[in-house]
Amino acid sequence: MNPVPTYRGEGDSLVAERIYCVFEQAKGPRRVSTDGRHNAQAMTIRGNPARAVILRPLRLREPT
């Protein structure tokens, strides 16, 4: 069985459709712009330690 990787370095990121977070304090949410007319939300979380787990990985769709 493969061990689950743990990212601890500054600038490490998670990319997924759904991410679950456990934290003590949050700053946000705030609107950020993405591609075109779409907007997204961003928030900064803090904890001792703050944790995030991917619940649904990003699905890449084949071009039709």
Beta strands, then each sheet from edge to edge (+ up, - down):
strand 1: 16-22
strand 2: 25-33
strand 3: 39-46
strand 4: 51-57
sheet 1: 1+ 4-
sheet 2: 2+ 3-
end
